[in-house]
Amino acid sequence: MARRDIWLVSDSELWRVRGRLGGDGGQEVSYDFTDEASACAVVERMMKTSAGTWRDLTEAIRQESNRRRTH
């Protein structure tokens, strides 16, 4: 089973969903939305169509980002 990553990011105007299959060198897709609900719907659909167990790494990434800013 290949690794699959999904990101949901926003710059306050645009919501972007990025998906990557196969780790760092894998195939990527990107979708842009003007509203959060549409972007979240695509994230949910991507997760449902992928086999395996999903982990939400939002908090881990936030903590790492904060750690880097303080050092």
Long-range contacts (C-beta under 8 A, 24 or more apart in sequence): 1-51, 1-52, 2-26, 4-46, 4-50, 4-52, 6-43, 6-46, 6-47, 8-39, 8-40, 8-43, 10-36, 10-39, 15-39, 17-42, 17-43, 17-46, 19-46
